[in-house]
Structure formats: C-alpha cells, structure tokens
Amino acid sequence: MKLQERMESISQKFVEKGYKMTTQREATVRVLLEHENDHLSSEEIYLLVKGIYPEIGIATVYRSLELLTELRIVEKMSFGKRVALFDLRSEEQTHMHHHLICTVCRKMEEIKDDWLSELEERLERELGFKVMDHRLEFTGVYQNCSKSGCARKSGIGSSR
C-alpha cells in the first residue's frame, strides 16, 4: 500500500473513533510511515516531526503517539530497561509482529510471520480464551556477535 493510501486509511480510523486528523497528528503519522522499518523513540519522532512542522511542541507529539497507541495504529514497546520505542502496526496483520533483540549489539529484527496461530486456537479450544493480540520478544545473541565481538554494532532500538 502506498504512503498516501496508508495516510487515508489511518485518517479513516480517526474518523471512525470520533477524532480529527489534525495537521500535527498527520505530521506524526507521516514520520512513522516514512520510517516504518525503524523502531523510534518519542524523542526521535519529535525531532523528525519538527523538521516537517517546526512549530510543533514535544507534548503535542507525545499526545499524538498516545492516541495512535490507543487506536492501535502504533505499538508502544519497552524492551527491558531501554526507552520506549514506537512501531507502526501493519494493516494486513491480525497481530503485532515479533522481534529478535541481540543483547550484544542491540540489533533488532522483526518477524512478520505469525507463528502462534496454533497456540491461539488451542487456548480458545481448551481454555475458552480468545486471543485478541500478542507480541513476542526473543532476546539472545547472534552467532557473529558471540564469536568475534560483533561486526554489526548498530544503534539501540534500530532495525537499520
């Protein structure tokens, strides 16, 4: 789906829930869409939004991110003791995607496939529990990191 189509789809979600797509919210959503493969902190998002909309305040971006989280457009994630990161939810996926997090280099990769569908079906069948959403975080060490110190030191919270 193209950027403009995703913007329209997200705008529609706002309308359905009784919210307006303000210029500030639109700028925040645009940044998230343009950086869809990254896991950004609220401060990183603020700086990127400020580049588009210079008069925006950090509190406005925080409020926009909280609303986007409430509307299930983004997922707020806290990986251990690190700062919270925001990740855009995919429209074609029923559940949030999963993450691999290297404890040495801090590289974070996404697993888009839903490997838990059988478990969800079993939970509903055996326990009468209907799973609405889930997220899974695997922490560990990449083979390259454990052998030679790690050749791919990347930014914390990044999938870059």
N, C-alpha and C positions, 0 to 999 in steps of 0.2 A: 504494500500500500504506500502511495506517495505521501510526502510530507503534508501537502495541503489536504489530502483526503483524511489523513490521521487527525489533523487540526479540526476539520469539520466533524469528525466522529467524536472527538473529545468535547468539542463545543456542544454537541447534541446531548452528551451525558450531563453536562452542566445544566442545560435547559430542562432535561427530564427530572433532575433533582431540585429544580427551583432556584438555581444560581445563574448569575450573569457571567459571561466570559469578558471580563474587563481587560483593558489593554495590558495591565500589569500581569494578570493571570496568563494571558495569551503569550506574553514575552517569556514567562517562566516555562510554559508548556513547549514553546518553540525551542528553547535551550535544551530541554530534556529530549525532545525528538531529534535535534541535531547531534546530540551526544548519547544516543540510545545505547551504544555499546560500552559506555563508561559507567562507572559507579561513582557518582559525585556527592560531595558533602554539600550541606546547605550553603556554606561559605563559598565554595567553588561555583555553585549555581548562581548565587548572588552576584559574584564578580562577572560571570558571563551575561547575566540578565542586564546588569548595569551597563555593559558595553552596547546593548541594544536600546535600553531605556534608561539614560543617565540619571534621571531624577528619581528613580525608584529607591526606596529605603529597604534596609535589610529586614525589618519587621514585616514589611509587605510580602517579601519573598518567603519568609518563614510561614506566614499565614497562608499564602498560596500553596506551599508544599504540604501543610497540614490538611488543607481542603482536598488537594489532589490525592493524598493518602486516604482520607475519609471516603472519597468517591471511588477508591480502588483503581485509580489511574496510575499511580506510582506506589511503590512498596518502600517503606522506610525500614532499613536494615541496620542492625547493630551487630557487628562481628566482633565478639569478645569485648575488650575494653576500648576499642577504637571508636572514633567519632561516627555518628550515624551517617549512612550513605543512602542515596535515593536511586531507585532503579525503576525505569518505566516498565509497566506491565504490558505484555504482548496481548493484542486483542484476540488473536486466534488461539491462545492457550487458555484452558479452563483454570489452571493453577499457576501460581508463581513458579518461575524456573528455579533450578537448584544451582548451588555454587561449590566449586572446589577452591580452597584457600590454602596457599602454601605458607607454612609458618616460618619458613626461612626467608624467602624473597618477597612475601606478601602478595604475590601474583594471585589474581582472582579470575577464574574462568567460569563460564556459565554452561550448564547442562540444560538444553532446551527440551529434551525428551522427558515425558512423564513416566518414570519407571515405577511409580507407586500405584498404578490403577488397580492391579490385582489385590493389593493390600486394602485399598479403599473399598473394593467390592466385598472383601472378606469382613471388614469392620461393619459394613452395613448388614450383611447377611447374618453374621454370627452375634453381633452385639447391638444391632439396631441403631448404629451410629452413622449418620450421613455426613461424610467429609465435605465441607464447603470449600476449603482451601488448605494448602500445606506449603511448607518450604523446608528445604533440606540443605544443610551446610556441612560439607566434608572438609575437615582440616587435616592437613598432613604435609608431606614433603615430596616434592618432585624428585625423581631419580637423579636428575642433573644437579639439583641443589644439595642432596645428601652426599654426593661423590666429591665434588670439587668446589665447594663453597657457593656456587650458584653464579652462572654466567648471565642470568637474566634478571638482574636487580631492577625491579620496576617500582613505580610509585605506589604507595599504600592505597588500597581501595581501588586500584585501577585494573582494568582488563585490557589495558593498552599494551 
